[in-house]
Amino acid sequence: MTTTLLPGHPFLRYENKALHLEGVRLLDLARRYGTPLYVYSRAAMLEALAAYQRGFAGRKARICYAMKANSSLAVLQLFAQAGCGFDIVSGGELARVLAAGGDPATVVFSGVGKTRAEMREALRAGIGCFNVESEAELEVLSGVAESMGMRAPVSIRVNPNVDAKTHPYISTGLKGNKFGIAHERVLATYQRAAKLPGLHVKGIDCHIGSQITEEAPYLDAMERILDLVDAVEAQGIRLEHIDFGGGLGINYDGETPPAADALWTKLLARLDARGQGERQFMIEPGRSLVGNAGVCLTQVLYLKPGEQKNFCIVDAAMNDLPRPMMYEAYHGIVPLDDSASAPPRVYDVVGPICESGDWLGRERELAVRPDEYLAVLSAGAYCSAMGSTYNTRARPAEVLVDGHTAHLIREREAISDIFRTERLVPAGP
Ligand SMILES: *Cc1c(COP(=O)(O)O)cnc(C)c1O
């Protein structure tokens, strides 16, 4: 047997030219469940989590999985069983945590636009902390909690004004962003929070962006947060925890982000040096726990050679894989069967949707024929979760691979499900 590894994707490899995720041949899954199909590796998710757990060994720390990256119930179940809490951004996500058997006490609730109804649901469920993002939200939350005879546990999300050096749409810690409370308002906001009768001040948090591939933005943000912690506590307001958010990047196209354990070993040394090493820490990683644990399988429908470009038209589209359209993002694309029976050619890989923005990869050399299958790599984060039914395309099925076993964790949506809640108007006279 010949084995070929895919650099940066330790749980994917070719065995005798057939792509495997863990011990499962992906061609078999594509044939059994159809395409497009998301496939996730349990071991890859647990290994990504283990890197953080190693970094935090011996510390009072909670890893809250930022579930908007991939909120499939079986994925949440896996992380809950592995000891994670959850970072949620809506009442819908809270419902998913509860449905997956997660402990609400481990949940932190982020987001700039929490509604009163969402606040009530979260208080009723007994979540661990609200990460409050504005002074107006603070007042509303206090009122909602008071009306329920409760005190809401709160942390204030601080905008540390550091440049995460990532795509503008996923940079969140700069002054011009809608997220968090501006540095100069933080002290006043804590003083107000400490006086509001419906609140219990618990901590401080930040989240500076996503797909961060350098350690410097984290170090900068940490210094600024620690300065604020000192200033807030000097006012007699005790902070039990510091939550440093998520954002660590992954390898899509040869990026080399720091490993989670190395990054956190370094950051924690800095915290120790400032006498803060004994605090309760939280982090909110999303992409780095799931991104490279998943692939999206797709079948080639047509090859369309042209004067300027060759198109490889596949059955997955921007509704399944929105990142290229949204951020011009790169995903690796490789064949499931690497025996290269067709001559190699350079293609734009595109989906069937009626939009020129519907592309998955540009100028990729592929040796494929119609009906053959491809895998779109790094599809575990912000793909299925961001998917839509645009063009009335049903959402794909999802499979979780564990060693040699494949579990169907989401059935392919039926077309009738897509318009189940729609109504025709009564017939006219
Ligand atoms: C999206 C988000 C995260 C996770 O970001 P990743 O880049 O996926 O790690 C964490 N915290 C908050 C508040 C977020 O909005």
The ligand as a Gaussian input file, in Angstrom:
#p B3LYP/6-31G(d) Opt

LIG

0 1
 C      -16.707000      34.287000      16.106000
 C      -16.318000      34.506000      17.505000
 C      -15.386000      33.668000      18.111000
 C      -14.662000      32.568000      17.367000
 O      -13.845000      33.032000      16.365000
 P      -12.895000      31.993000      15.568000
 O      -12.139000      32.847000      14.647000
 O      -13.789000      31.049000      14.870000
 O      -12.036000      31.315000      16.574000
 C      -15.110000      33.866000      19.439000
 N      -15.713000      34.845000      20.155000
 C      -16.619000      35.679000      19.597000
 C      -17.249000      36.725000      20.426000
 C      -16.943000      35.537000      18.257000
 O      -17.829000      36.376000      17.703000

